[in-house]
Structure formats: C-alpha cells, structure tokens
C-alpha cells in the first residue's frame, strides 16, 4: 500500500503505540478522556490513509484537513490530562511535541 511509505503515517503509528503504552498509567477516572484520545488518534491515521488514496487535490486536502483536526484533538486531550495529572506533564509535553511535528508533516502533503 502506498500510505505505508509516508513518513507521517509511520510516525502516527509510533504515536499510537506510545499513547497505548502510557494510557494504563493514567487513573481509572480518565477512561472517557483516554477513549477520546485513542479515537482521535485512530481517526487521524485513517483520514491520512484515505486522503492519500484519493486522486484529486480537493479530495486529498479534505481528508488531510480531517487528519490534522484529529491530531489537534489528541493534543487537547493531553492538555486536559496534564491539568488532571500534573505528575505526567513532562511525558505529555514530549508526546505533544511529536504531535506537532506530525501535524506539520501532514499539512505539507500535496
């Protein structure tokens, strides 16, 4: 598949793995927020892949925009977790930096 060659796709997959590895450490009261972050990350990956499979620039741009919007949602979820669980702030900031890199990569796709 063509999307597997995208550097942004590979980084998104690594980000999903990083989130999955850290989520069990977050308290049980965070279940809804953890679910939202996971769904948004999944959505960003799937929209990137679908956009990459589209032929017209307009179609591609539509899905890439959705992918970046979902990345912003993940970023916001991490902001909320930082407020609720300040002990994890440095770890979450590192994840947010990676999200910002991925965001710029997807925004730069033709």
C-alpha positions as CSV (number, residue, x, y, z in Angstrom):
1,X,0.0,0.0,0.0
2,X,1.2,3.5,-0.8
3,X,0.4,5.1,2.6
4,X,3.0,2.9,4.3
5,X,5.7,4.9,2.5
6,X,4.6,8.1,4.1
7,X,6.9,9.2,6.9
8,X,3.9,10.9,8.6
9,X,2.0,7.7,8.6
10,X,4.9,5.8,10.2
11,X,5.2,8.5,12.9
12,X,1.5,8.4,13.5
13,X,1.6,4.6,14.1
14,X,4.5,5.1,16.6
15,X,2.5,7.9,18.3
16,X,-0.5,5.5,18.7
17,X,1.8,2.9,20.2
18,X,3.3,5.5,22.6
19,X,-0.2,6.5,23.7
20,X,-1.2,2.9,24.2
21,X,1.9,2.3,26.3
22,X,1.2,5.2,28.6
23,X,-2.6,5.0,28.9
24,X,-2.6,2.2,31.5
25,X,-0.7,4.5,33.9
26,X,-3.5,7.1,33.8
27,X,-6.1,6.7,36.5
28,X,-9.4,5.0,36.1
29,X,-11.3,8.3,36.3
30,X,-9.7,9.2,33.0
31,X,-11.4,6.5,31.0
32,X,-13.6,8.8,28.9
33,X,-10.6,11.1,28.1
34,X,-8.4,8.1,27.2
35,X,-11.0,6.8,24.9
36,X,-11.4,10.1,23.2
37,X,-7.6,10.5,22.7
38,X,-7.5,7.0,21.3
39,X,-10.4,7.6,18.9
40,X,-9.0,10.9,17.7
41,X,-5.6,9.3,17.0
42,X,-7.2,6.5,15.1
43,X,-9.2,9.0,13.1
44,X,-6.1,11.0,12.2
45,X,-4.4,7.8,10.9
46,X,-7.4,6.6,8.9
47,X,-8.1,10.1,7.4
48,X,-4.4,10.4,6.4
49,X,-4.6,7.0,4.7
50,X,-7.9,7.7,3.0
51,X,-6.7,11.1,1.8
52,X,-3.6,9.6,0.4
53,X,-5.7,7.2,-1.6
54,X,-7.7,10.0,-3.2
55,X,-6.9,11.2,-6.7
56,X,-8.0,14.8,-6.8
57,X,-6.2,17.6,-4.8
58,X,-9.5,18.7,-3.4
59,X,-10.4,15.2,-2.1
60,X,-6.9,14.7,-0.7
61,X,-7.0,18.1,1.1
62,X,-10.3,17.4,2.7
63,X,-9.1,14.2,4.3
64,X,-5.7,15.7,5.3
65,X,-7.6,18.5,7.0
66,X,-9.6,16.0,8.9
67,X,-6.4,14.2,9.9
68,X,-4.9,17.4,11.2
69,X,-8.0,18.3,13.1
70,X,-7.9,15.0,14.9
71,X,-4.3,15.5,15.8
72,X,-5.3,18.8,17.4
73,X,-8.0,16.9,19.3
74,X,-5.3,14.5,20.7
75,X,-3.2,17.4,21.6
76,X,-6.1,19.0,23.6
77,X,-6.8,15.7,25.3
78,X,-3.2,15.6,26.5
79,X,-3.6,19.2,27.7
80,X,-6.5,18.2,29.9
81,X,-4.6,15.1,31.2
82,X,-1.7,17.5,32.2
83,X,-4.2,19.5,34.2
84,X,-5.7,16.5,35.9
85,X,-2.4,14.6,36.4
86,X,0.4,17.1,36.7
87,X,2.9,14.3,37.6
88,X,2.9,13.2,33.9
89,X,3.4,16.7,32.4
90,X,6.9,16.2,31.1
91,X,5.9,12.9,29.4
92,X,2.8,14.5,27.9
93,X,4.7,17.6,26.6
94,X,7.1,15.2,24.8
95,X,4.1,13.5,23.2
96,X,2.6,16.9,22.2
97,X,5.9,17.9,20.5
98,X,5.7,14.8,18.4
99,X,2.1,15.5,17.5
100,X,3.2,19.0,16.4
101,X,5.8,17.5,14.1
102,X,3.3,15.1,12.6
103,X,0.8,17.9,12.2
104,X,3.3,20.0,10.2
105,X,4.2,16.9,8.0
106,X,0.5,16.2,7.2
107,X,-0.2,19.9,6.5
108,X,2.7,19.9,4.0
109,X,1.3,17.0,1.9
110,X,0.2,17.9,-1.6
